[in-house]
């Protein structure tokens, strides 16, 4: 029976073998394993700069220069609409 069970990948159901499996399972459950495999480090929260008119103006000018936009871009109706929509965001804008 044991030879057949081993060759066919069958767990032996003999009382001695079953008791050994139960004992091994209880011992494994009694040991506290580490949590390292289940924990993951949280990403650092992004530092959110509080809104002020000055910081917004500075960011807008930096965007204007970095994207080589004409100064009239600030007056474009679609840009104004985009800023008005973004200003109603509760936390932050994600594109």
Phi and psi restraints in degrees (range 20) as a CNS / XPLOR table:
assign (resid 1 and name C) (resid 2 and name N)
       (resid 2 and name CA) (resid 2 and name C) 1.0 -62.6 20.0 2
assign (resid 2 and name N) (resid 2 and name CA)
       (resid 2 and name C) (resid 3 and name N) 1.0 -40.4 20.0 2
assign (resid 2 and name C) (resid 3 and name N)
       (resid 3 and name CA) (resid 3 and name C) 1.0 -63.3 20.0 2
assign (resid 3 and name N) (resid 3 and name CA)
       (resid 3 and name C) (resid 4 and name N) 1.0 -45.7 20.0 2
assign (resid 3 and name C) (resid 4 and name N)
       (resid 4 and name CA) (resid 4 and name C) 1.0 -62.3 20.0 2
assign (resid 4 and name N) (resid 4 and name CA)
       (resid 4 and name C) (resid 5 and name N) 1.0 -43.4 20.0 2
assign (resid 4 and name C) (resid 5 and name N)
       (resid 5 and name CA) (resid 5 and name C) 1.0 -62.0 20.0 2
assign (resid 5 and name N) (resid 5 and name CA)
       (resid 5 and name C) (resid 6 and name N) 1.0 -42.1 20.0 2
assign (resid 5 and name C) (resid 6 and name N)
       (resid 6 and name CA) (resid 6 and name C) 1.0 -68.1 20.0 2
assign (resid 6 and name N) (resid 6 and name CA)
       (resid 6 and name C) (resid 7 and name N) 1.0 -40.6 20.0 2
assign (resid 6 and name C) (resid 7 and name N)
       (resid 7 and name CA) (resid 7 and name C) 1.0 -72.4 20.0 2
assign (resid 7 and name N) (resid 7 and name CA)
       (resid 7 and name C) (resid 8 and name N) 1.0 -26.8 20.0 2
assign (resid 7 and name C) (resid 8 and name N)
       (resid 8 and name CA) (resid 8 and name C) 1.0 -102.1 20.0 2
assign (resid 8 and name N) (resid 8 and name CA)
       (resid 8 and name C) (resid 9 and name N) 1.0 9.9 20.0 2
assign (resid 8 and name C) (resid 9 and name N)
       (resid 9 and name CA) (resid 9 and name C) 1.0 65.6 20.0 2
assign (resid 9 and name N) (resid 9 and name CA)
       (resid 9 and name C) (resid 10 and name N) 1.0 30.1 20.0 2
assign (resid 9 and name C) (resid 10 and name N)
       (resid 10 and name CA) (resid 10 and name C) 1.0 -100.8 20.0 2
assign (resid 10 and name N) (resid 10 and name CA)
       (resid 10 and name C) (resid 11 and name N) 1.0 135.8 20.0 2
assign (resid 10 and name C) (resid 11 and name N)
       (resid 11 and name CA) (resid 11 and name C) 1.0 -75.8 20.0 2
assign (resid 11 and name N) (resid 11 and name CA)
       (resid 11 and name C) (resid 12 and name N) 1.0 131.1 20.0 2
assign (resid 11 and name C) (resid 12 and name N)
       (resid 12 and name CA) (resid 12 and name C) 1.0 -66.8 20.0 2
assign (resid 12 and name N) (resid 12 and name CA)
       (resid 12 and name C) (resid 13 and name N) 1.0 132.0 20.0 2
assign (resid 12 and name C) (resid 13 and name N)
       (resid 13 and name CA) (resid 13 and name C) 1.0 -101.6 20.0 2
assign (resid 13 and name N) (resid 13 and name CA)
       (resid 13 and name C) (resid 14 and name N) 1.0 12.7 20.0 2
assign (resid 13 and name C) (resid 14 and name N)
       (resid 14 and name CA) (resid 14 and name C) 1.0 -63.4 20.0 2
assign (resid 14 and name N) (resid 14 and name CA)
       (resid 14 and name C) (resid 15 and name N) 1.0 142.6 20.0 2
assign (resid 14 and name C) (resid 15 and name N)
       (resid 15 and name CA) (resid 15 and name C) 1.0 -52.1 20.0 2
assign (resid 15 and name N) (resid 15 and name CA)
       (resid 15 and name C) (resid 16 and name N) 1.0 -40.6 20.0 2
assign (resid 15 and name C) (resid 16 and name N)
       (resid 16 and name CA) (resid 16 and name C) 1.0 -64.0 20.0 2
assign (resid 16 and name N) (resid 16 and name CA)
       (resid 16 and name C) (resid 17 and name N) 1.0 -44.6 20.0 2
assign (resid 16 and name C) (resid 17 and name N)
       (resid 17 and name CA) (resid 17 and name C) 1.0 -69.4 20.0 2
assign (resid 17 and name N) (resid 17 and name CA)
       (resid 17 and name C) (resid 18 and name N) 1.0 -40.6 20.0 2
assign (resid 17 and name C) (resid 18 and name N)
       (resid 18 and name CA) (resid 18 and name C) 1.0 -64.3 20.0 2
assign (resid 18 and name N) (resid 18 and name CA)
       (resid 18 and name C) (resid 19 and name N) 1.0 -41.8 20.0 2
assign (resid 18 and name C) (resid 19 and name N)
       (resid 19 and name CA) (resid 19 and name C) 1.0 -63.7 20.0 2
assign (resid 19 and name N) (resid 19 and name CA)
       (resid 19 and name C) (resid 20 and name N) 1.0 -37.9 20.0 2
assign (resid 19 and name C) (resid 20 and name N)
       (resid 20 and name CA) (resid 20 and name C) 1.0 -65.4 20.0 2
assign (resid 20 and name N) (resid 20 and name CA)
       (resid 20 and name C) (resid 21 and name N) 1.0 -40.1 20.0 2
assign (resid 20 and name C) (resid 21 and name N)
       (resid 21 and name CA) (resid 21 and name C) 1.0 -65.6 20.0 2
assign (resid 21 and name N) (resid 21 and name CA)
       (resid 21 and name C) (resid 22 and name N) 1.0 -41.9 20.0 2
assign (resid 21 and name C) (resid 22 and name N)
       (resid 22 and name CA) (resid 22 and name C) 1.0 -63.8 20.0 2
assign (resid 22 and name N) (resid 22 and name CA)
       (resid 22 and name C) (resid 23 and name N) 1.0 -43.2 20.0 2
assign (resid 22 and name C) (resid 23 and name N)
       (resid 23 and name CA) (resid 23 and name C) 1.0 -62.6 20.0 2
assign (resid 23 and name N) (resid 23 and name CA)
       (resid 23 and name C) (resid 24 and name N) 1.0 -44.0 20.0 2
assign (resid 23 and name C) (resid 24 and name N)
       (resid 24 and name CA) (resid 24 and name C) 1.0 -63.7 20.0 2
assign (resid 24 and name N) (resid 24 and name CA)
       (resid 24 and name C) (resid 25 and name N) 1.0 -39.0 20.0 2
assign (resid 24 and name C) (resid 25 and name N)
       (resid 25 and name CA) (resid 25 and name C) 1.0 -66.7 20.0 2
assign (resid 25 and name N) (resid 25 and name CA)
       (resid 25 and name C) (resid 26 and name N) 1.0 -40.6 20.0 2
assign (resid 25 and name C) (resid 26 and name N)
       (resid 26 and name CA) (resid 26 and name C) 1.0 -65.2 20.0 2
assign (resid 26 and name N) (resid 26 and name CA)
       (resid 26 and name C) (resid 27 and name N) 1.0 -41.3 20.0 2
assign (resid 26 and name C) (resid 27 and name N)
       (resid 27 and name CA) (resid 27 and name C) 1.0 -65.1 20.0 2
assign (resid 27 and name N) (resid 27 and name CA)
       (resid 27 and name C) (resid 28 and name N) 1.0 -40.0 20.0 2
assign (resid 27 and name C) (resid 28 and name N)
       (resid 28 and name CA) (resid 28 and name C) 1.0 -66.6 20.0 2
assign (resid 28 and name N) (resid 28 and name CA)
       (resid 28 and name C) (resid 29 and name N) 1.0 -38.0 20.0 2
assign (resid 28 and name C) (resid 29 and name N)
       (resid 29 and name CA) (resid 29 and name C) 1.0 -72.1 20.0 2
assign (resid 29 and name N) (resid 29 and name CA)
       (resid 29 and name C) (resid 30 and name N) 1.0 -27.5 20.0 2
assign (resid 29 and name C) (resid 30 and name N)
       (resid 30 and name CA) (resid 30 and name C) 1.0 -75.1 20.0 2
assign (resid 30 and name N) (resid 30 and name CA)
       (resid 30 and name C) (resid 31 and name N) 1.0 -23.4 20.0 2
assign (resid 30 and name C) (resid 31 and name N)
       (resid 31 and name CA) (resid 31 and name C) 1.0 -83.2 20.0 2
assign (resid 31 and name N) (resid 31 and name CA)
       (resid 31 and name C) (resid 32 and name N) 1.0 134.9 20.0 2
assign (resid 31 and name C) (resid 32 and name N)
       (resid 32 and name CA) (resid 32 and name C) 1.0 -81.3 20.0 2
assign (resid 32 and name N) (resid 32 and name CA)
       (resid 32 and name C) (resid 33 and name N) 1.0 116.8 20.0 2
assign (resid 32 and name C) (resid 33 and name N)
       (resid 33 and name CA) (resid 33 and name C) 1.0 -85.2 20.0 2
assign (resid 33 and name N) (resid 33 and name CA)
       (resid 33 and name C) (resid 34 and name N) 1.0 164.7 20.0 2
assign (resid 33 and name C) (resid 34 and name N)
       (resid 34 and name CA) (resid 34 and name C) 1.0 -77.2 20.0 2
assign (resid 34 and name N) (resid 34 and name CA)
       (resid 34 and name C) (resid 35 and name N) 1.0 157.0 20.0 2
assign (resid 34 and name C) (resid 35 and name N)
       (resid 35 and name CA) (resid 35 and name C) 1.0 -94.5 20.0 2
assign (resid 35 and name N) (resid 35 and name CA)
       (resid 35 and name C) (resid 36 and name N) 1.0 -0.8 20.0 2
assign (resid 35 and name C) (resid 36 and name N)
       (resid 36 and name CA) (resid 36 and name C) 1.0 -53.1 20.0 2
assign (resid 36 and name N) (resid 36 and name CA)
       (resid 36 and name C) (resid 37 and name N) 1.0 -38.8 20.0 2
assign (resid 36 and name C) (resid 37 and name N)
       (resid 37 and name CA) (resid 37 and name C) 1.0 -71.6 20.0 2
assign (resid 37 and name N) (resid 37 and name CA)
       (resid 37 and name C) (resid 38 and name N) 1.0 -17.4 20.0 2
assign (resid 37 and name C) (resid 38 and name N)
       (resid 38 and name CA) (resid 38 and name C) 1.0 -103.8 20.0 2
assign (resid 38 and name N) (resid 38 and name CA)
       (resid 38 and name C) (resid 39 and name N) 1.0 -11.0 20.0 2
assign (resid 38 and name C) (resid 39 and name N)
       (resid 39 and name CA) (resid 39 and name C) 1.0 -98.4 20.0 2
assign (resid 39 and name N) (resid 39 and name CA)
       (resid 39 and name C) (resid 40 and name N) 1.0 147.9 20.0 2
assign (resid 39 and name C) (resid 40 and name N)
       (resid 40 and name CA) (resid 40 and name C) 1.0 -136.1 20.0 2
assign (resid 40 and name N) (resid 40 and name CA)
       (resid 40 and name C) (resid 41 and name N) 1.0 143.3 20.0 2
assign (resid 40 and name C) (resid 41 and name N)
       (resid 41 and name CA) (resid 41 and name C) 1.0 -71.5 20.0 2
assign (resid 41 and name N) (resid 41 and name CA)
       (resid 41 and name C) (resid 42 and name N) 1.0 133.9 20.0 2
assign (resid 41 and name C) (resid 42 and name N)
       (resid 42 and name CA) (resid 42 and name C) 1.0 -76.1 20.0 2
assign (resid 42 and name N) (resid 42 and name CA)
       (resid 42 and name C) (resid 43 and name N) 1.0 140.8 20.0 2
assign (resid 42 and name C) (resid 43 and name N)
       (resid 43 and name CA) (resid 43 and name C) 1.0 -68.4 20.0 2
assign (resid 43 and name N) (resid 43 and name CA)
       (resid 43 and name C) (resid 44 and name N) 1.0 147.1 20.0 2
assign (resid 43 and name C) (resid 44 and name N)
       (resid 44 and name CA) (resid 44 and name C) 1.0 -65.8 20.0 2
assign (resid 44 and name N) (resid 44 and name CA)
       (resid 44 and name C) (resid 45 and name N) 1.0 134.1 20.0 2
assign (resid 44 and name C) (resid 45 and name N)
       (resid 45 and name CA) (resid 45 and name C) 1.0 -64.5 20.0 2
assign (resid 45 and name N) (resid 45 and name CA)
       (resid 45 and name C) (resid 46 and name N) 1.0 140.6 20.0 2
assign (resid 45 and name C) (resid 46 and name N)
       (resid 46 and name CA) (resid 46 and name C) 1.0 -68.5 20.0 2
assign (resid 46 and name N) (resid 46 and name CA)
       (resid 46 and name C) (resid 47 and name N) 1.0 135.1 20.0 2
assign (resid 46 and name C) (resid 47 and name N)
       (resid 47 and name CA) (resid 47 and name C) 1.0 -72.4 20.0 2
assign (resid 47 and name N) (resid 47 and name CA)
       (resid 47 and name C) (resid 48 and name N) 1.0 115.9 20.0 2
assign (resid 47 and name C) (resid 48 and name N)
       (resid 48 and name CA) (resid 48 and name C) 1.0 -96.0 20.0 2
assign (resid 48 and name N) (resid 48 and name CA)
       (resid 48 and name C) (resid 49 and name N) 1.0 121.4 20.0 2
assign (resid 48 and name C) (resid 49 and name N)
       (resid 49 and name CA) (resid 49 and name C) 1.0 -77.6 20.0 2
assign (resid 49 and name N) (resid 49 and name CA)
       (resid 49 and name C) (resid 50 and name N) 1.0 126.6 20.0 2
assign (resid 49 and name C) (resid 50 and name N)
       (resid 50 and name CA) (resid 50 and name C) 1.0 -64.0 20.0 2
assign (resid 50 and name N) (resid 50 and name CA)
       (resid 50 and name C) (resid 51 and name N) 1.0 145.6 20.0 2
assign (resid 50 and name C) (resid 51 and name N)
       (resid 51 and name CA) (resid 51 and name C) 1.0 -74.2 20.0 2
assign (resid 51 and name N) (resid 51 and name CA)
       (resid 51 and name C) (resid 52 and name N) 1.0 132.4 20.0 2
assign (resid 51 and name C) (resid 52 and name N)
       (resid 52 and name CA) (resid 52 and name C) 1.0 -141.9 20.0 2
assign (resid 52 and name N) (resid 52 and name CA)
       (resid 52 and name C) (resid 53 and name N) 1.0 159.3 20.0 2
assign (resid 52 and name C) (resid 53 and name N)
       (resid 53 and name CA) (resid 53 and name C) 1.0 -60.8 20.0 2
assign (resid 53 and name N) (resid 53 and name CA)
       (resid 53 and name C) (resid 54 and name N) 1.0 -36.3 20.0 2
assign (resid 53 and name C) (resid 54 and name N)
       (resid 54 and name CA) (resid 54 and name C) 1.0 -65.7 20.0 2
assign (resid 54 and name N) (resid 54 and name CA)
       (resid 54 and name C) (resid 55 and name N) 1.0 -44.2 20.0 2
assign (resid 54 and name C) (resid 55 and name N)
       (resid 55 and name CA) (resid 55 and name C) 1.0 -68.3 20.0 2
assign (resid 55 and name N) (resid 55 and name CA)
       (resid 55 and name C) (resid 56 and name N) 1.0 -36.2 20.0 2
assign (resid 55 and name C) (resid 56 and name N)
       (resid 56 and name CA) (resid 56 and name C) 1.0 -65.3 20.0 2
assign (resid 56 and name N) (resid 56 and name CA)
       (resid 56 and name C) (resid 57 and name N) 1.0 -44.6 20.0 2
assign (resid 56 and name C) (resid 57 and name N)
       (resid 57 and name CA) (resid 57 and name C) 1.0 -61.8 20.0 2
assign (resid 57 and name N) (resid 57 and name CA)
       (resid 57 and name C) (resid 58 and name N) 1.0 -41.9 20.0 2
assign (resid 57 and name C) (resid 58 and name N)
       (resid 58 and name CA) (resid 58 and name C) 1.0 -63.5 20.0 2
assign (resid 58 and name N) (resid 58 and name CA)
       (resid 58 and name C) (resid 59 and name N) 1.0 -44.4 20.0 2
assign (resid 58 and name C) (resid 59 and name N)
       (resid 59 and name CA) (resid 59 and name C) 1.0 -63.9 20.0 2
assign (resid 59 and name N) (resid 59 and name CA)
       (resid 59 and name C) (resid 60 and name N) 1.0 -39.4 20.0 2
assign (resid 59 and name C) (resid 60 and name N)
       (resid 60 and name CA) (resid 60 and name C) 1.0 -65.3 20.0 2
assign (resid 60 and name N) (resid 60 and name CA)
       (resid 60 and name C) (resid 61 and name N) 1.0 -42.4 20.0 2
assign (resid 60 and name C) (resid 61 and name N)
       (resid 61 and name CA) (resid 61 and name C) 1.0 -66.3 20.0 2
assign (resid 61 and name N) (resid 61 and name CA)
       (resid 61 and name C) (resid 62 and name N) 1.0 -41.1 20.0 2
assign (resid 61 and name C) (resid 62 and name N)
       (resid 62 and name CA) (resid 62 and name C) 1.0 -61.1 20.0 2
assign (resid 62 and name N) (resid 62 and name CA)
       (resid 62 and name C) (resid 63 and name N) 1.0 -41.8 20.0 2
assign (resid 62 and name C) (resid 63 and name N)
       (resid 63 and name CA) (resid 63 and name C) 1.0 -63.2 20.0 2
assign (resid 63 and name N) (resid 63 and name CA)
       (resid 63 and name C) (resid 64 and name N) 1.0 -43.7 20.0 2
assign (resid 63 and name C) (resid 64 and name N)
       (resid 64 and name CA) (resid 64 and name C) 1.0 -58.1 20.0 2
assign (resid 64 and name N) (resid 64 and name CA)
       (resid 64 and name C) (resid 65 and name N) 1.0 -45.4 20.0 2
assign (resid 64 and name C) (resid 65 and name N)
       (resid 65 and name CA) (resid 65 and name C) 1.0 -71.9 20.0 2
assign (resid 65 and name N) (resid 65 and name CA)
       (resid 65 and name C) (resid 66 and name N) 1.0 -45.1 20.0 2
assign (resid 65 and name C) (resid 66 and name N)
       (resid 66 and name CA) (resid 66 and name C) 1.0 -64.4 20.0 2
assign (resid 66 and name N) (resid 66 and name CA)
       (resid 66 and name C) (resid 67 and name N) 1.0 -32.9 20.0 2
assign (resid 66 and name C) (resid 67 and name N)
       (resid 67 and name CA) (resid 67 and name C) 1.0 -99.5 20.0 2
assign (resid 67 and name N) (resid 67 and name CA)
       (resid 67 and name C) (resid 68 and name N) 1.0 5.3 20.0 2
assign (resid 67 and name C) (resid 68 and name N)
       (resid 68 and name CA) (resid 68 and name C) 1.0 54.9 20.0 2
assign (resid 68 and name N) (resid 68 and name CA)
       (resid 68 and name C) (resid 69 and name N) 1.0 48.7 20.0 2
assign (resid 68 and name C) (resid 69 and name N)
       (resid 69 and name CA) (resid 69 and name C) 1.0 -91.6 20.0 2
assign (resid 69 and name N) (resid 69 and name CA)
       (resid 69 and name C) (resid 70 and name N) 1.0 150.8 20.0 2
assign (resid 69 and name C) (resid 70 and name N)
       (resid 70 and name CA) (resid 70 and name C) 1.0 -73.0 20.0 2
assign (resid 70 and name N) (resid 70 and name CA)
       (resid 70 and name C) (resid 71 and name N) 1.0 154.1 20.0 2
assign (resid 70 and name C) (resid 71 and name N)
       (resid 71 and name CA) (resid 71 and name C) 1.0 -59.8 20.0 2
assign (resid 71 and name N) (resid 71 and name CA)
       (resid 71 and name C) (resid 72 and name N) 1.0 -24.6 20.0 2
assign (resid 71 and name C) (resid 72 and name N)
       (resid 72 and name CA) (resid 72 and name C) 1.0 -69.7 20.0 2
assign (resid 72 and name N) (resid 72 and name CA)
       (resid 72 and name C) (resid 73 and name N) 1.0 -11.0 20.0 2
assign (resid 72 and name C) (resid 73 and name N)
       (resid 73 and name CA) (resid 73 and name C) 1.0 -59.9 20.0 2
assign (resid 73 and name N) (resid 73 and name CA)
       (resid 73 and name C) (resid 74 and name N) 1.0 -33.3 20.0 2
assign (resid 73 and name C) (resid 74 and name N)
       (resid 74 and name CA) (resid 74 and name C) 1.0 -67.5 20.0 2
assign (resid 74 and name N) (resid 74 and name CA)
       (resid 74 and name C) (resid 75 and name N) 1.0 -21.3 20.0 2
assign (resid 74 and name C) (resid 75 and name N)
       (resid 75 and name CA) (resid 75 and name C) 1.0 -96.5 20.0 2
assign (resid 75 and name N) (resid 75 and name CA)
       (resid 75 and name C) (resid 76 and name N) 1.0 -5.8 20.0 2
assign (resid 75 and name C) (resid 76 and name N)
       (resid 76 and name CA) (resid 76 and name C) 1.0 -67.8 20.0 2
assign (resid 76 and name N) (resid 76 and name CA)
       (resid 76 and name C) (resid 77 and name N) 1.0 134.1 20.0 2
assign (resid 76 and name C) (resid 77 and name N)
       (resid 77 and name CA) (resid 77 and name C) 1.0 -56.5 20.0 2
assign (resid 77 and name N) (resid 77 and name CA)
       (resid 77 and name C) (resid 78 and name N) 1.0 -36.9 20.0 2
assign (resid 77 and name C) (resid 78 and name N)
       (resid 78 and name CA) (resid 78 and name C) 1.0 -69.0 20.0 2
assign (resid 78 and name N) (resid 78 and name CA)
       (resid 78 and name C) (resid 79 and name N) 1.0 -36.3 20.0 2
assign (resid 78 and name C) (resid 79 and name N)
       (resid 79 and name CA) (resid 79 and name C) 1.0 -65.6 20.0 2
assign (resid 79 and name N) (resid 79 and name CA)
       (resid 79 and name C) (resid 80 and name N) 1.0 -44.1 20.0 2
assign (resid 79 and name C) (resid 80 and name N)
       (resid 80 and name CA) (resid 80 and name C) 1.0 -62.6 20.0 2
assign (resid 80 and name N) (resid 80 and name CA)
       (resid 80 and name C) (resid 81 and name N) 1.0 -41.8 20.0 2
assign (resid 80 and name C) (resid 81 and name N)
       (resid 81 and name CA) (resid 81 and name C) 1.0 -61.9 20.0 2
assign (resid 81 and name N) (resid 81 and name CA)
       (resid 81 and name C) (resid 82 and name N) 1.0 -44.4 20.0 2
assign (resid 81 and name C) (resid 82 and name N)
       (resid 82 and name CA) (resid 82 and name C) 1.0 -60.1 20.0 2
assign (resid 82 and name N) (resid 82 and name CA)
       (resid 82 and name C) (resid 83 and name N) 1.0 -43.0 20.0 2
assign (resid 82 and name C) (resid 83 and name N)
       (resid 83 and name CA) (resid 83 and name C) 1.0 -67.4 20.0 2
assign (resid 83 and name N) (resid 83 and name CA)
       (resid 83 and name C) (resid 84 and name N) 1.0 -40.0 20.0 2
assign (resid 83 and name C) (resid 84 and name N)
       (resid 84 and name CA) (resid 84 and name C) 1.0 -64.0 20.0 2
assign (resid 84 and name N) (resid 84 and name CA)
       (resid 84 and name C) (resid 85 and name N) 1.0 -39.7 20.0 2
assign (resid 84 and name C) (resid 85 and name N)
       (resid 85 and name CA) (resid 85 and name C) 1.0 -66.8 20.0 2
assign (resid 85 and name N) (resid 85 and name CA)
       (resid 85 and name C) (resid 86 and name N) 1.0 -45.9 20.0 2
assign (resid 85 and name C) (resid 86 and name N)
       (resid 86 and name CA) (resid 86 and name C) 1.0 -64.8 20.0 2
assign (resid 86 and name N) (resid 86 and name CA)
       (resid 86 and name C) (resid 87 and name N) 1.0 -30.5 20.0 2
assign (resid 86 and name C) (resid 87 and name N)
       (resid 87 and name CA) (resid 87 and name C) 1.0 -68.3 20.0 2
assign (resid 87 and name N) (resid 87 and name CA)
       (resid 87 and name C) (resid 88 and name N) 1.0 -16.1 20.0 2
assign (resid 87 and name C) (resid 88 and name N)
       (resid 88 and name CA) (resid 88 and name C) 1.0 -91.3 20.0 2
assign (resid 88 and name N) (resid 88 and name CA)
       (resid 88 and name C) (resid 89 and name N) 1.0 0.6 20.0 2
assign (resid 88 and name C) (resid 89 and name N)
       (resid 89 and name CA) (resid 89 and name C) 1.0 -66.0 20.0 2
assign (resid 89 and name N) (resid 89 and name CA)
       (resid 89 and name C) (resid 90 and name N) 1.0 139.7 20.0 2
assign (resid 89 and name C) (resid 90 and name N)
       (resid 90 and name CA) (resid 90 and name C) 1.0 -74.1 20.0 2
assign (resid 90 and name N) (resid 90 and name CA)
       (resid 90 and name C) (resid 91 and name N) 1.0 -43.9 20.0 2
assign (resid 90 and name C) (resid 91 and name N)
       (resid 91 and name CA) (resid 91 and name C) 1.0 -115.4 20.0 2
assign (resid 91 and name N) (resid 91 and name CA)
       (resid 91 and name C) (resid 92 and name N) 1.0 -70.4 20.0 2
assign (resid 91 and name C) (resid 92 and name N)
       (resid 92 and name CA) (resid 92 and name C) 1.0 -154.2 20.0 2
assign (resid 92 and name N) (resid 92 and name CA)
       (resid 92 and name C) (resid 93 and name N) 1.0 165.7 20.0 2
assign (resid 92 and name C) (resid 93 and name N)
       (resid 93 and name CA) (resid 93 and name C) 1.0 -97.9 20.0 2
assign (resid 93 and name N) (resid 93 and name CA)
       (resid 93 and name C) (resid 94 and name N) 1.0 133.7 20.0 2
assign (resid 93 and name C) (resid 94 and name N)
       (resid 94 and name CA) (resid 94 and name C) 1.0 -125.8 20.0 2
assign (resid 94 and name N) (resid 94 and name CA)
       (resid 94 and name C) (resid 95 and name N) 1.0 117.8 20.0 2
